[in-house]
Amino acid sequence: MTRPQTRTRTRLALLGFIAAVGVGACTPTVRLQVDPIQIYAKLDADVRVRLDKELQDLLVENPNLF
């Protein structure tokens, strides 16, 4: 191999590397931002009493449930 061919190959490899880096640097960036959601919930004591009553009725109907 002669010396000018080696320089040409080295230059082509360097140009290829620079082109690959340049194309890689131009890739788009996608960012997703989600705003926090605030949920206000008020549990009433009546709901708990009803659930307790339903659970007691269920246990009476199915004593082997648990």
ZADO-1210 file (C-alpha; in nm, 4 decimals, padded with zeros to 6 digits):
<atoms>
<atom x="00.0000" y="00.0000" z="00.0000" code="MET" pos="1"/>
<atom x="00.1320" y="00.3393" z="-00.0868" code="THR" pos="2"/>
<atom x="00.1299" y="00.6338" z="00.1439" code="ARG" pos="3"/>
<atom x="-00.1273" y="00.8524" z="-00.0466" code="PRO" pos="4"/>
<atom x="-00.3835" y="00.5685" z="-00.0319" code="GLN" pos="5"/>
<atom x="-00.3427" y="00.5433" z="00.3440" code="THR" pos="6"/>
<atom x="-00.4013" y="00.9155" z="00.3860" code="ARG" pos="7"/>
<atom x="-00.7092" y="00.9007" z="00.1658" code="THR" pos="8"/>
<atom x="-00.8565" y="00.6136" z="00.3667" code="ARG" pos="9"/>
<atom x="-00.7781" y="00.7904" z="00.6928" code="THR" pos="10"/>
<atom x="-00.9438" y="01.1086" z="00.5704" code="ARG" pos="11"/>
<atom x="-01.2505" y="00.9182" z="00.4497" code="LEU" pos="12"/>
<atom x="-01.2767" y="00.7374" z="00.7826" code="ALA" pos="13"/>
<atom x="-01.2461" y="01.0680" z="00.9682" code="LEU" pos="14"/>
<atom x="-01.5085" y="01.2326" z="00.7470" code="LEU" pos="15"/>
<atom x="-01.7392" y="00.9342" z="00.7973" code="GLY" pos="16"/>
<atom x="-01.6970" y="00.9583" z="01.1739" code="PHE" pos="17"/>
<atom x="-01.7659" y="01.3335" z="01.1719" code="ILE" pos="18"/>
<atom x="-02.0748" y="01.2802" z="00.9545" code="ALA" pos="19"/>
<atom x="-02.2051" y="01.0074" z="01.1889" code="ALA" pos="20"/>
<atom x="-02.1553" y="01.2286" z="01.4932" code="VAL" pos="21"/>
<atom x="-02.3215" y="01.5203" z="01.3144" code="GLY" pos="22"/>
<atom x="-02.6251" y="01.3152" z="01.2173" code="VAL" pos="23"/>
<atom x="-02.6479" y="01.1695" z="01.5676" code="GLY" pos="24"/>
<atom x="-02.6416" y="01.5164" z="01.7196" code="ALA" pos="25"/>
<atom x="-02.9424" y="01.6225" z="01.5119" code="CYS" pos="26"/>
<atom x="-03.1809" y="01.3581" z="01.6439" code="THR" pos="27"/>
<atom x="-03.4990" y="01.5068" z="01.7902" code="PRO" pos="28"/>
<atom x="-03.5583" y="01.5000" z="02.1640" code="THR" pos="29"/>
<atom x="-03.9041" y="01.4187" z="02.2965" code="VAL" pos="30"/>
<atom x="-03.9933" y="01.5327" z="02.6459" code="ARG" pos="31"/>
<atom x="-04.3157" y="01.4491" z="02.8245" code="LEU" pos="32"/>
<atom x="-04.4279" y="01.6653" z="03.1122" code="GLN" pos="33"/>
<atom x="-04.7298" y="01.5740" z="03.3210" code="VAL" pos="34"/>
<atom x="-04.8760" y="01.8247" z="03.5611" code="ASP" pos="35"/>
<atom x="-04.9636" y="01.6900" z="03.9045" code="PRO" pos="36"/>
<atom x="-05.3263" y="01.6012" z="03.9605" code="ILE" pos="37"/>
<atom x="-05.4894" y="01.7026" z="04.2849" code="GLN" pos="38"/>
<atom x="-05.7697" y="01.4809" z="04.4077" code="ILE" pos="39"/>
<atom x="-05.9838" y="01.5917" z="04.6959" code="TYR" pos="40"/>
<atom x="-06.1801" y="01.3176" z="04.8660" code="ALA" pos="41"/>
<atom x="-06.3967" y="01.3362" z="05.1718" code="LYS" pos="42"/>
<atom x="-06.4846" y="01.0085" z="05.3360" code="LEU" pos="43"/>
<atom x="-06.7960" y="01.0216" z="05.5386" code="ASP" pos="44"/>
<atom x="-06.8415" y="00.8131" z="05.8536" code="ALA" pos="45"/>
<atom x="-07.1676" y="00.6856" z="05.7086" code="ASP" pos="46"/>
<atom x="-06.9781" y="00.5097" z="05.4298" code="VAL" pos="47"/>
<atom x="-06.7682" y="00.3205" z="05.6802" code="ARG" pos="48"/>
<atom x="-07.0732" y="00.2181" z="05.8834" code="VAL" pos="49"/>
<atom x="-07.2430" y="00.0882" z="05.5705" code="ARG" pos="50"/>
<atom x="-06.9347" y="-00.1068" z="05.4668" code="LEU" pos="51"/>
<atom x="-06.9024" y="-00.2556" z="05.8157" code="ASP" pos="52"/>
<atom x="-07.2683" y="-00.3578" z="05.8082" code="LYS" pos="53"/>
<atom x="-07.2314" y="-00.5146" z="05.4615" code="GLU" pos="54"/>
<atom x="-06.9245" y="-00.7057" z="05.5789" code="LEU" pos="55"/>
<atom x="-07.1081" y="-00.8355" z="05.8864" code="GLN" pos="56"/>
<atom x="-07.4011" y="-00.9479" z="05.6710" code="ASP" pos="57"/>
<atom x="-07.1638" y="-01.1196" z="05.4296" code="LEU" pos="58"/>
<atom x="-06.9900" y="-01.3037" z="05.7115" code="LEU" pos="59"/>
<atom x="-07.3257" y="-01.4180" z="05.8518" code="VAL" pos="60"/>
<atom x="-07.4245" y="-01.5524" z="05.5096" code="GLU" pos="61"/>
<atom x="-07.0828" y="-01.7176" z="05.4469" code="ASN" pos="62"/>
<atom x="-06.9186" y="-01.8128" z="05.7773" code="PRO" pos="63"/>
<atom x="-06.6350" y="-02.0006" z="05.6023" code="ASN" pos="64"/>
<atom x="-06.5363" y="-01.7024" z="05.3906" code="LEU" pos="65"/>
<atom x="-06.2212" y="-01.6273" z="05.5897" code="PHE" pos="66"/>
</atoms>
